[in-house]
């Protein structure tokens, strides 16, 4: 059984880099933050996006999943060594092996 290769996604860095700064309109930070944070969009063909950080090396990687079962399996296998930010169509979740305590009176 052969291993499937990942699909190549074209990188358009050079086109953006060669474009004049005048072609990118400036917007106030508050508008940018509101649009980027409160109005995220992922393609309808994807179920969730997981950005995970290796707690030992600090390396950050990202994966997209079309079905939720595969995402759950990946998180279960790596929850002890990684920190996760999971974005789906409705919400953003932060998963960590050492969760913060809320409403702790100590």
C-alpha positions as CSV (number, residue, x, y, z in Angstrom):
1,X,0.0,0.0,0.0
2,X,1.6,3.3,-1.1
3,X,1.4,6.4,1.1
4,X,-0.7,9.2,-0.3
5,X,1.2,12.4,-1.1
6,X,-0.1,15.7,0.2
7,X,-1.7,18.0,-2.3
8,X,0.6,20.9,-3.4
9,X,-0.9,24.3,-2.8
10,X,0.6,27.1,-4.9
11,X,2.5,29.8,-3.0
12,X,1.8,33.3,-4.3
13,X,4.4,35.1,-2.1
14,X,6.3,36.7,-5.0
15,X,3.2,38.3,-6.5
16,X,2.2,39.8,-3.2
17,X,5.8,40.9,-2.4
18,X,6.2,42.7,-5.8
19,X,2.9,44.6,-5.4
20,X,3.1,48.2,-4.3
21,X,2.0,49.0,-0.8
22,X,-0.4,51.6,-2.3
23,X,-2.6,48.7,-3.5
24,X,-3.3,47.6,0.0
25,X,-5.8,49.9,1.7
26,X,-5.1,50.7,5.4
27,X,-7.8,50.1,8.0
28,X,-7.8,50.9,11.7
29,X,-6.7,48.1,14.0
30,X,-10.1,47.9,15.7
31,X,-11.8,47.1,12.4
32,X,-9.2,44.6,11.4
33,X,-9.4,42.8,14.8
34,X,-13.2,42.7,14.7
35,X,-13.2,41.3,11.2
36,X,-10.4,38.8,11.7
37,X,-11.4,37.5,15.1
38,X,-15.1,37.6,15.1
39,X,-15.8,36.8,11.5
40,X,-13.5,33.9,10.7
41,X,-14.4,31.7,7.7
42,X,-13.2,28.2,6.8
43,X,-14.2,26.5,3.6
44,X,-17.4,24.5,3.7
45,X,-15.5,21.4,2.5
46,X,-13.4,21.4,5.7
47,X,-14.9,20.5,9.1
48,X,-12.1,22.0,11.3
49,X,-8.7,23.5,11.3
50,X,-6.2,22.5,14.1
51,X,-3.1,24.6,14.9
52,X,-0.9,22.7,17.4
53,X,2.2,23.6,19.3
54,X,4.7,21.0,20.4
55,X,5.3,21.9,24.1
56,X,8.9,20.6,24.1
57,X,10.2,22.3,20.9
58,X,7.8,25.2,20.5
59,X,7.2,24.2,16.8
60,X,3.8,25.3,15.5
61,X,2.0,23.4,12.7
62,X,-1.5,23.4,11.2
63,X,-3.8,20.7,9.8
64,X,-7.2,20.8,8.3
65,X,-9.7,18.0,8.6
66,X,-12.7,17.1,6.4
67,X,-14.2,14.7,9.0
68,X,-14.4,15.2,12.8
69,X,-13.5,11.7,13.7
70,X,-10.0,12.0,12.3
71,X,-9.5,15.3,14.1
72,X,-10.6,13.7,17.5
73,X,-8.2,10.8,16.9
74,X,-5.3,13.2,16.2
75,X,-6.0,15.2,19.3
76,X,-6.4,12.1,21.6
77,X,-3.0,10.7,20.4
78,X,-1.1,14.0,21.0
79,X,-2.9,15.7,23.9
80,X,0.0,15.0,26.4
81,X,2.7,16.6,24.3
82,X,0.9,19.4,22.3
83,X,-1.3,22.4,22.8
84,X,-4.2,22.8,20.3
85,X,-6.3,25.6,18.9
86,X,-9.3,24.1,17.1
87,X,-11.5,26.2,14.9
88,X,-14.7,24.9,13.4
89,X,-17.6,26.7,11.7
90,X,-19.1,27.8,15.0
91,X,-16.4,28.3,17.6
92,X,-12.7,28.4,18.6
93,X,-11.4,26.0,21.3
94,X,-8.1,26.0,23.1
95,X,-7.0,22.5,24.4
96,X,-4.0,22.0,26.6
97,X,-2.7,19.2,28.8
98,X,-2.5,21.7,31.7
99,X,-5.7,23.7,31.7
100,X,-6.0,26.9,33.7
101,X,-8.2,26.8,36.7
102,X,-11.1,29.3,36.6
103,X,-12.9,30.8,39.6
104,X,-10.1,29.5,41.9
105,X,-10.2,31.4,45.2
106,X,-6.8,30.3,46.3
